[in-house]
Amino acid sequence: MPSIQNKQFLFISLLLMSIGLADAQEVCFVPLPGPNLDNSLLEGQIQVKSEDSEINQDTFAHFKGKVEIDSSQAKINADQALLNRQTQTLNATGNVSFQDNNITVSSQNVQLNRVTNELLIEQSLYQLNRVQGHGKAEKIAIGENTGINLVESSFTSCPVDNEVWRIQASNIKITPDQSRGVVKHARFYIKDLPVLYLPYFSFPINNQRQSGILYPSIASNSSTGVSVEQPVYWNIAPNYDLTFSPRFMTERGFQLKTEFRYLTEKQTGQVNIEYLPDDLDLDDDTERYFYRFVHSGQIGENWRVNADINGLSDDNYIVDLGSDYFNRADTHLYKTLGVSYFSQSLDVTAQFRDFEVLGDHPDSYRALPEIRLNYLTPIGLGAEFQVNSELAYFESGELENPTATRFHIAPTVRYPFQNQWSEFLAEATILHTRYIQKNIQNLALEKNISRTLGQAKVYGSLAFERPASWFGKDATQTFEPKVQYLYTSFEDQSIIGRYDTTRLFNDFAGLFRGQEFTGLDRISDNNQITVGLTSRFIDKNNQERFKLSLGQIFYLKDNQVVDASKNDDRSALAAELDWQIGSKWYAHTQAQVSTITDKIERSSLSLEYQLTENKIIQINHRYVRDLSSEKINQVGITASWSLAKNWQWVGRWYHDLELNRTVESYTGVQYESCCWNVSFVAQRNLSNRFDNNGAQSTTEFESGFHVYFTSRNLLRDGLFGYRRPYLLN
């Protein structure tokens, strides 16, 4: 058999992948086994078997009855075959089957010219072996020099007995050494109804990325009106590409979105630019834009460089026009540029850190620059010496705000110990910080200030286990107590500005953190003992079925740092629970309860029922007694359910119990089969739009409808995407 057959039929299978219809093949498609080519034939050799044969030494060989023609690359079965020795042609007729590793063809007549390496198959049915795809062809001609030519052929990836769609073409030609095939007079059918005609188009025929038109996106909502986005992909080079996405919105106008990607041996990155020259929904001729630059690369063996720079024209850009990278609830867009060095004992990071602040939020300080150095080395007898240091300059977008240069160094001597059943850590640290503050007129701040604190920490934990029973089944129960003592000395810090510091919330893990603030501008004085306990039930398969953690901090002395002051002599009791209830129910909850007032300060609950992978119901609730002087009390239900074969429904509803209103409602239906899929999604949620003063609306809602022609995870879409609550190992 000619070697070109194997290569050219592979081109047909790649046609399927190029139009994106093979995404569902892992679920829907069982590949044909392909021929058994385990023989000792060399390339060009043919072995023929039959029930009867007539052979003339010089002119012909005629084979009849269950004819099998084998080569090193393909197999032909037929009722009879005639080999003309003078013309070196082979003609197989009657119930002909041609097979190689990539395709199976059924026909009544196959002709092979061994001189020109040309193969002709007439009135054939073909099916691809490696991917989902089959069709008919009046003629398939294959030549080593001319390539492959399909005349009056069809193609579909749907099952044979349910061809929802198909492509009919007068001619499909694939030429050797070309990266694209050519289709002439193509008609696209839904069932037997023609819906699209293309006199000419080309398609990629190898696994290299090719330029072309991608799937469109169609949506409708109260903000943009009807929106149609058509991405166009340009494969500039093997390591560069560009996607243009023209988008027309009936309420907003014409927008252009671009995405440029690059990849080198040591660098990778992406540039996005979106531009709307004139927003029709706004009174004046307002141009709107968004840009994003992300880069990660290696410089030498130990050096890394990274960038994450984002910006937009106005606060409402994401709310009005949407974003592939940010959520409408986001309040900051990062702008960072940094370089870092890593070695076994030393790492150094230098970066410029800024923010694009959305809405009427306190203006964030930017660090221009921020340099951090961390060093760790053993010093003998199991002890370690560690140094954490930082140098940063802070300034704000508001000219009247103070600026500061901050230097911090924290040498630490520590002794860690760990084995299978215990852990111990003792460490002593000196925390020295120096500030040079400017623009502090009429503020209770000092220009030059130094702060030196001492800190000591001792931490220990044990792990006990015993045989136990878990709902009548053998299991192992663990008992894991942990205790930490923390002491930090006091200095007055009220004369230091707050540049990158906010208060942290405590969950169970946060009880052992030892710091109540982000950043370094406030370091709370501590004299406290933290006690925690975790218990687990582990089944005979070493899987956790249940985990409960409880912890609390006991303050031996009142805080003198004003920002860290407390009214009680102990923290809220922090609790976390993970429970696999049977084989289908999962629960996760965490809470912080004041043991003085017996009131819940913060809590969250997720309860999930999962019958199968496609049948899920989840109930969520979250509560915060005081978050920036507001109470958060919200409940949500998320469900995904298989309605019928290939049909999936997803719904989500979140309600604010405090304000008695629905925050988000979301529902979608998706049809997904071996050969096509479509999704319909309707959604209504808070718009979160900013007014001219930067205040965010809490009363306006936005409704929308979307149609997707590509496979999507509807369960994770929307404002509140699905998250599995089960956190056990």
HUPELIN-V614492 format. One record per residue. BURIAL is I if it has 9 or more other C-alpha atoms within 8 Angstrom, else O. D_FIRST is the distance of its C-alpha to the first C-alpha in Angstrom with 1 decimal. Layout:
burial->BURIAL d_first->D_FIRST
burial->BURIAL d_first->D_FIRST
//
This chain:
burial->I d_first->0.0
burial->I d_first->3.8
burial->O d_first->6.4
burial->I d_first->8.6
burial->I d_first->7.7
burial->I d_first->9.4
burial->O d_first->12.2
burial->I d_first->13.0
burial->I d_first->13.3
burial->I d_first->15.6
burial->I d_first->17.7
burial->I d_first->18.6
burial->I d_first->19.9
burial->I d_first->21.9
burial->I d_first->23.4
burial->I d_first->25.0
burial->I d_first->26.5
burial->I d_first->27.8
burial->O d_first->30.0
burial->O d_first->31.4
burial->I d_first->30.7
burial->I d_first->29.1
burial->O d_first->32.5
burial->I d_first->33.3
burial->I d_first->30.0
burial->O d_first->31.4
burial->O d_first->34.0
burial->O d_first->32.3
burial->I d_first->28.6
burial->O d_first->27.0
burial->O d_first->23.3
burial->O d_first->20.9
burial->O d_first->19.9
burial->I d_first->16.2
burial->I d_first->13.9
burial->O d_first->14.9
burial->I d_first->12.2
burial->O d_first->14.9
burial->O d_first->13.7
burial->O d_first->14.1
burial->I d_first->10.7
burial->O d_first->10.2
burial->I d_first->7.5
burial->O d_first->5.9
burial->I d_first->7.4
burial->I d_first->7.2
burial->O d_first->10.4
burial->O d_first->12.2
burial->O d_first->15.5
burial->I d_first->18.0
burial->I d_first->21.8
burial->O d_first->22.3
burial->I d_first->20.6
burial->O d_first->21.9
burial->O d_first->20.6
burial->O d_first->21.9
burial->O d_first->21.3
burial->O d_first->21.2
burial->O d_first->20.3
burial->I d_first->18.2
burial->I d_first->17.1
burial->I d_first->18.1
burial->I d_first->17.5
burial->I d_first->19.9
burial->I d_first->20.9
burial->I d_first->19.0
burial->I d_first->15.6
burial->I d_first->13.1
burial->I d_first->9.5
burial->I d_first->8.3
burial->I d_first->5.9
burial->I d_first->7.5
burial->I d_first->6.6
burial->I d_first->6.6
burial->I d_first->8.7
burial->I d_first->9.8
burial->I d_first->13.5
burial->I d_first->15.5
burial->I d_first->18.7
burial->I d_first->17.4
burial->I d_first->14.6
burial->I d_first->15.3
burial->I d_first->13.4
burial->I d_first->15.4
burial->I d_first->15.5
burial->O d_first->17.7
burial->O d_first->15.8
burial->I d_first->12.3
burial->I d_first->11.5
burial->I d_first->10.5
burial->I d_first->12.9
burial->I d_first->13.3
burial->I d_first->16.8
burial->I d_first->19.3
burial->I d_first->19.1
burial->I d_first->15.4
burial->I d_first->14.2
burial->I d_first->11.0
burial->I d_first->11.2
burial->I d_first->10.2
burial->I d_first->13.1
burial->I d_first->14.6
burial->I d_first->14.4
burial->I d_first->14.9
burial->I d_first->14.9
burial->I d_first->17.1
burial->I d_first->17.3
burial->I d_first->18.5
burial->I d_first->16.0
burial->I d_first->12.3
burial->I d_first->11.4
burial->I d_first->8.3
burial->I d_first->9.5
burial->I d_first->7.7
burial->O d_first->11.0
burial->O d_first->11.3
burial->I d_first->7.9
burial->I d_first->9.5
burial->I d_first->9.0
burial->I d_first->12.4
burial->I d_first->13.8
burial->I d_first->17.5
burial->I d_first->20.4
burial->I d_first->18.6
burial->I d_first->20.0
burial->I d_first->18.2
burial->I d_first->19.4
burial->I d_first->18.8
burial->I d_first->18.6
burial->I d_first->20.4
burial->I d_first->23.1
burial->I d_first->25.1
burial->I d_first->23.7
burial->I d_first->22.6
burial->I d_first->23.1
burial->I d_first->22.4
burial->I d_first->20.9
burial->I d_first->21.6
burial->I d_first->18.5
burial->I d_first->15.6
burial->I d_first->14.1
burial->I d_first->11.6
burial->I d_first->11.6
burial->I d_first->11.2
burial->O d_first->15.0
burial->O d_first->16.3
burial->I d_first->15.0
burial->I d_first->15.1
burial->I d_first->17.8
burial->I d_first->19.2
burial->I d_first->21.9
burial->I d_first->24.8
burial->I d_first->23.4
burial->I d_first->25.4
burial->I d_first->25.2
burial->I d_first->27.5
burial->I d_first->27.8
burial->I d_first->30.4
burial->O d_first->30.1
burial->O d_first->28.8
burial->O d_first->32.3
burial->O d_first->34.1
burial->I d_first->32.6
burial->O d_first->35.5
burial->I d_first->33.7
burial->I d_first->30.7
burial->I d_first->29.5
burial->I d_first->28.8
burial->I d_first->27.5
burial->I d_first->27.2
burial->I d_first->24.5
burial->I d_first->22.5
burial->I d_first->20.9
burial->I d_first->19.3
burial->I d_first->19.1
burial->O d_first->17.5
burial->O d_first->20.3
burial->O d_first->22.6
burial->O d_first->24.3
burial->I d_first->24.9
burial->I d_first->23.4
burial->I d_first->25.6
burial->I d_first->26.7
burial->I d_first->28.9
burial->I d_first->31.4
burial->I d_first->31.0
burial->I d_first->33.3
burial->I d_first->34.1
burial->I d_first->35.3
burial->I d_first->37.5
burial->O d_first->37.2
burial->O d_first->37.4
burial->O d_first->39.6
burial->I d_first->38.3
burial->O d_first->39.9
burial->O d_first->38.3
burial->I d_first->36.7
burial->I d_first->35.1
burial->O d_first->34.3
burial->I d_first->32.2
burial->O d_first->31.2
burial->O d_first->28.7
burial->I d_first->27.2
burial->I d_first->25.9
burial->I d_first->22.1
burial->O d_first->22.4
burial->O d_first->24.8
burial->O d_first->27.4
burial->O d_first->30.6
burial->I d_first->30.9
burial->O d_first->34.0
burial->O d_first->34.7
burial->O d_first->37.0
burial->O d_first->37.6
burial->O d_first->39.2
burial->I d_first->42.8
burial->I d_first->45.9
burial->I d_first->48.6
burial->I d_first->52.0
burial->I d_first->55.6
burial->I d_first->58.7
burial->O d_first->62.4
burial->O d_first->62.0
burial->I d_first->59.2
burial->I d_first->59.1
burial->I d_first->55.7
burial->I d_first->53.2
burial->I d_first->49.7
burial->I d_first->47.6
burial->I d_first->44.3
burial->I d_first->42.5
burial->I d_first->40.4
burial->I d_first->38.3
burial->I d_first->37.9
burial->I d_first->35.6
burial->O d_first->37.6
burial->O d_first->35.8
burial->O d_first->33.8
burial->O d_first->37.2
burial->I d_first->39.3
burial->I d_first->39.2
burial->I d_first->41.8
burial->I d_first->42.3
burial->I d_first->44.7
burial->I d_first->46.1
burial->I d_first->48.5
burial->I d_first->50.7
burial->I d_first->53.1
burial->I d_first->56.1
burial->I d_first->58.5
burial->I d_first->61.5
burial->I d_first->60.6
burial->I d_first->58.7
burial->I d_first->55.6
burial->I d_first->54.3
burial->I d_first->51.6
burial->I d_first->50.0
burial->I d_first->47.8
burial->I d_first->46.0
burial->I d_first->44.9
burial->I d_first->43.0
burial->I d_first->42.3
burial->I d_first->40.9
burial->O d_first->41.3
burial->O d_first->41.0
burial->O d_first->44.6
burial->I d_first->45.6
burial->I d_first->44.7
burial->I d_first->46.6
burial->I d_first->47.0
burial->I d_first->49.3
burial->I d_first->50.3
burial->I d_first->52.6
burial->I d_first->53.8
burial->I d_first->56.2
burial->I d_first->58.2
burial->I d_first->60.4
burial->I d_first->62.8
burial->I d_first->63.2
burial->I d_first->64.5
burial->O d_first->66.1
burial->O d_first->68.5
burial->O d_first->71.6
burial->O d_first->71.1
burial->O d_first->68.1
burial->I d_first->66.7
burial->I d_first->63.5
burial->I d_first->61.7
burial->I d_first->59.1
burial->I d_first->57.4
burial->I d_first->55.7
burial->I d_first->54.0
burial->I d_first->52.8
burial->I d_first->51.3
burial->I d_first->50.3
burial->I d_first->49.6
burial->I d_first->48.9
burial->I d_first->49.5
burial->I d_first->51.7
burial->O d_first->51.6
burial->O d_first->51.3
burial->I d_first->54.1
burial->I d_first->54.7
burial->I d_first->53.4
burial->I d_first->54.2
burial->I d_first->54.0
burial->I d_first->55.1
burial->I d_first->55.6
burial->I d_first->57.5
burial->I d_first->58.0
burial->I d_first->60.4
burial->I d_first->61.3
burial->I d_first->63.7
burial->O d_first->65.9
burial->I d_first->66.5
burial->O d_first->65.1
burial->I d_first->61.7
burial->I d_first->59.7
burial->I d_first->61.9
burial->I d_first->61.5
burial->O d_first->57.9
burial->I d_first->56.2
burial->O d_first->54.2
burial->O d_first->50.8
burial->O d_first->52.5
burial->O d_first->56.1
burial->I d_first->58.1
burial->I d_first->61.0
burial->O d_first->63.2
burial->O d_first->62.6
burial->O d_first->65.7
burial->O d_first->64.3
burial->I d_first->61.4
burial->I d_first->60.9
burial->I d_first->61.0
burial->I d_first->60.3
burial->I d_first->59.3
burial->I d_first->59.3
burial->I d_first->58.3
burial->I d_first->58.4
burial->I d_first->58.4
burial->I d_first->57.4
burial->O d_first->58.0
burial->O d_first->58.9
burial->O d_first->62.6
burial->I d_first->62.9
burial->I d_first->61.5
burial->I d_first->62.8
burial->I d_first->62.1
burial->I d_first->63.5
burial->I d_first->62.9
burial->I d_first->64.4
burial->I d_first->64.7
burial->I d_first->65.7
burial->I d_first->65.4
burial->I d_first->65.2
burial->I d_first->67.7
burial->I d_first->67.5
burial->I d_first->70.6
burial->O d_first->74.1
burial->O d_first->73.4
burial->O d_first->75.3
burial->O d_first->74.0
burial->I d_first->71.9
burial->I d_first->72.5
burial->I d_first->69.8
burial->I d_first->69.4
burial->I d_first->69.2
burial->I d_first->68.2
burial->I d_first->67.9
burial->I d_first->67.3
burial->I d_first->66.8
burial->I d_first->66.9
burial->I d_first->66.4
burial->I d_first->66.9
burial->I d_first->66.6
burial->O d_first->67.4
burial->O d_first->68.6
burial->O d_first->72.3
burial->O d_first->72.6
burial->O d_first->73.5
burial->I d_first->70.8
burial->I d_first->72.3
burial->I d_first->70.6
burial->I d_first->71.9
burial->I d_first->70.4
burial->I d_first->71.3
burial->I d_first->70.3
burial->I d_first->71.4
burial->I d_first->71.1
burial->I d_first->72.3
burial->I d_first->72.1
burial->I d_first->73.7
burial->I d_first->74.1
burial->I d_first->75.0
burial->I d_first->74.9
burial->O d_first->74.3
burial->O d_first->77.9
burial->O d_first->80.2
burial->O d_first->83.1
burial->I d_first->81.2
burial->I d_first->81.8
burial->I d_first->79.4
burial->I d_first->78.9
burial->I d_first->77.6
burial->I d_first->76.9
burial->I d_first->76.5
burial->I d_first->75.8
burial->I d_first->75.4
burial->I d_first->75.3
burial->I d_first->75.4
burial->I d_first->74.8
burial->I d_first->75.3
burial->I d_first->73.5
burial->I d_first->73.0
burial->I d_first->70.0
burial->O d_first->69.4
burial->O d_first->66.8
burial->O d_first->65.7
burial->O d_first->64.2
burial->O d_first->67.3
burial->I d_first->69.3
burial->I d_first->69.3
burial->I d_first->72.1
burial->I d_first->72.6
burial->I d_first->75.7
burial->I d_first->75.9
burial->I d_first->78.5
burial->I d_first->77.9
burial->I d_first->80.0
burial->I d_first->79.0
burial->I d_first->80.4
burial->I d_first->79.8
burial->I d_first->81.5
burial->I d_first->81.6
burial->I d_first->82.7
burial->I d_first->83.2
burial->O d_first->84.1
burial->O d_first->85.2
burial->I d_first->87.1
burial->O d_first->90.3
burial->O d_first->92.0
burial->O d_first->89.6
burial->O d_first->90.7
burial->I d_first->88.3
burial->I d_first->89.0
burial->I d_first->87.6
burial->O d_first->87.1
burial->I d_first->86.6
burial->O d_first->85.3
burial->I d_first->84.5
burial->I d_first->84.2
burial->I d_first->83.5
burial->I d_first->83.0
burial->I d_first->80.7
burial->I d_first->80.2
burial->I d_first->77.8
burial->I d_first->77.4
burial->I d_first->74.7
burial->I d_first->73.9
burial->I d_first->71.9
burial->I d_first->71.4
burial->I d_first->68.9
burial->O d_first->70.2
burial->O d_first->68.3
burial->O d_first->69.2
burial->O d_first->67.7
burial->O d_first->68.3
burial->I d_first->67.3
burial->I d_first->65.5
burial->O d_first->66.0
burial->O d_first->66.2
burial->O d_first->63.2
burial->I d_first->63.3
burial->I d_first->63.1
burial->I d_first->64.4
burial->I d_first->66.9
burial->I d_first->67.5
burial->I d_first->70.7
burial->I d_first->70.2
burial->I d_first->73.4
burial->I d_first->73.5
burial->I d_first->76.5
burial->I d_first->76.9
burial->I d_first->80.1
burial->I d_first->80.0
burial->I d_first->82.8
burial->I d_first->82.7
burial->I d_first->85.9
burial->I d_first->87.3
burial->I d_first->87.9
burial->O d_first->88.9
burial->I d_first->85.8
burial->O d_first->87.3
burial->O d_first->87.7
burial->I d_first->84.0
burial->O d_first->81.9
burial->O d_first->78.8
burial->O d_first->75.8
burial->I d_first->72.8
burial->I d_first->74.5
burial->O d_first->74.4
burial->O d_first->75.4
burial->O d_first->72.7
burial->O d_first->72.5
burial->O d_first->72.6
burial->I d_first->70.2
burial->I d_first->70.1
burial->O d_first->68.1
burial->I d_first->70.3
burial->I d_first->73.4
burial->O d_first->72.4
burial->O d_first->71.4
burial->O d_first->74.9
burial->O d_first->74.9
burial->I d_first->75.9
burial->I d_first->74.7
burial->I d_first->71.7
burial->O d_first->72.3
burial->O d_first->75.3
burial->I d_first->78.2
burial->I d_first->79.5
burial->I d_first->79.5
burial->I d_first->81.4
burial->I d_first->84.0
burial->I d_first->83.2
burial->I d_first->85.0
burial->I d_first->83.0
burial->I d_first->81.4
burial->I d_first->78.2
burial->I d_first->77.5
burial->I d_first->74.2
burial->I d_first->72.8
burial->I d_first->69.3
burial->I d_first->68.6
burial->I d_first->65.2
burial->I d_first->64.0
burial->I d_first->60.7
burial->I d_first->59.1
burial->O d_first->57.6
burial->O d_first->54.2
burial->O d_first->55.8
burial->O d_first->55.6
burial->I d_first->58.6
burial->I d_first->60.1
burial->I d_first->63.2
burial->I d_first->64.7
burial->I d_first->68.1
burial->I d_first->69.6
burial->I d_first->73.2
burial->I d_first->74.9
burial->I d_first->78.0
burial->I d_first->79.7
burial->I d_first->83.4
burial->I d_first->85.3
burial->O d_first->88.1
burial->O d_first->89.5
burial->O d_first->89.4
burial->I d_first->87.2
burial->I d_first->89.1
burial->I d_first->86.3
burial->O d_first->87.1
burial->O d_first->83.5
burial->I d_first->82.8
burial->I d_first->86.0
burial->O d_first->85.9
burial->O d_first->88.4
burial->O d_first->87.5
burial->I d_first->87.6
burial->I d_first->84.1
burial->I d_first->80.8
burial->I d_first->79.3
burial->I d_first->77.7
burial->I d_first->73.9
burial->I d_first->71.8
burial->I d_first->68.0
burial->I d_first->66.5
burial->I d_first->62.9
burial->I d_first->62.4
burial->I d_first->59.5
burial->I d_first->61.4
burial->O d_first->59.3
burial->O d_first->55.6
burial->I d_first->55.7
burial->I d_first->58.7
burial->I d_first->59.0
burial->I d_first->62.0
burial->I d_first->62.9
burial->I d_first->66.3
burial->I d_first->68.4
burial->I d_first->72.1
burial->I d_first->75.0
burial->I d_first->78.3
burial->I d_first->81.7
burial->I d_first->83.7
burial->O d_first->86.9
burial->O d_first->86.6
burial->O d_first->84.0
burial->O d_first->82.0
burial->I d_first->78.3
burial->I d_first->77.5
burial->I d_first->73.7
burial->I d_first->71.3
burial->I d_first->67.8
burial->I d_first->66.1
burial->I d_first->62.6
burial->I d_first->62.0
burial->I d_first->58.6
burial->I d_first->57.3
burial->I d_first->53.6
burial->O d_first->52.6
burial->O d_first->48.8
burial->O d_first->46.8
burial->I d_first->47.3
burial->I d_first->50.9
burial->I d_first->53.3
burial->I d_first->57.0
burial->I d_first->58.8
burial->I d_first->62.5
burial->I d_first->63.8
burial->I d_first->67.3
burial->I d_first->68.6
burial->I d_first->72.3
burial->I d_first->74.1
burial->I d_first->77.9
burial->I d_first->78.3
burial->O d_first->75.7
burial->O d_first->77.4
burial->O d_first->80.3
burial->O d_first->77.9
burial->I d_first->77.0
burial->I d_first->73.4
burial->I d_first->72.9
burial->I d_first->69.6
burial->I d_first->67.6
burial->I d_first->64.0
burial->I d_first->61.7
burial->I d_first->57.9
burial->I d_first->55.7
burial->I d_first->52.1
burial->I d_first->51.3
burial->I d_first->48.3
burial->O d_first->49.5
burial->O d_first->46.6
burial->O d_first->42.9
burial->O d_first->41.5
burial->I d_first->45.1
burial->I d_first->47.1
burial->I d_first->50.7
burial->I d_first->52.3
burial->I d_first->56.0
burial->I d_first->58.5
burial->I d_first->62.2
burial->I d_first->64.5
burial->I d_first->68.3
burial->I d_first->71.1
burial->I d_first->73.9
burial->O d_first->76.4
burial->O d_first->76.1
burial->O d_first->75.1
burial->O d_first->72.1
burial->I d_first->68.4
burial->I d_first->66.6
burial->I d_first->63.0
burial->I d_first->61.5
burial->I d_first->57.7
burial->I d_first->55.5
burial->I d_first->51.9
burial->I d_first->49.4
burial->I d_first->45.6
burial->I d_first->42.8
burial->I d_first->39.5
burial->I d_first->36.5
burial->I d_first->32.7
burial->I d_first->32.4
burial->O d_first->35.7
burial->I d_first->39.1
burial->I d_first->42.5
burial->I d_first->45.8
burial->I d_first->49.4
burial->I d_first->52.1
burial->I d_first->55.9
burial->I d_first->58.1
burial->I d_first->61.8
burial->I d_first->63.3
burial->I d_first->66.0
burial->I d_first->65.5
burial->I d_first->67.1
burial->I d_first->68.0
burial->I d_first->70.5
burial->O d_first->73.6
burial->O d_first->75.1
burial->O d_first->77.0
burial->I d_first->73.9
burial->I d_first->74.8
burial->I d_first->72.0
burial->I d_first->72.3
burial->O d_first->72.6
burial->O d_first->73.1
burial->I d_first->70.4
burial->O d_first->67.2
burial->I d_first->63.9
burial->I d_first->61.6
burial->I d_first->58.0
burial->I d_first->55.0
burial->I d_first->51.3
burial->I d_first->48.0
burial->I d_first->44.8
burial->I d_first->41.2
burial->O d_first->39.8
burial->I d_first->40.1
burial->O d_first->43.5
burial->O d_first->45.7
burial->O d_first->48.7
burial->I d_first->50.5
burial->I d_first->50.9
burial->I d_first->51.7
burial->O d_first->55.2
burial->O d_first->58.4
burial->O d_first->58.5
burial->O d_first->54.9
burial->O d_first->54.2
burial->O d_first->54.8
burial->O d_first->54.5
burial->I d_first->57.9
burial->I d_first->56.9
burial->O d_first->57.5
burial->I d_first->57.6
burial->O d_first->55.4
//
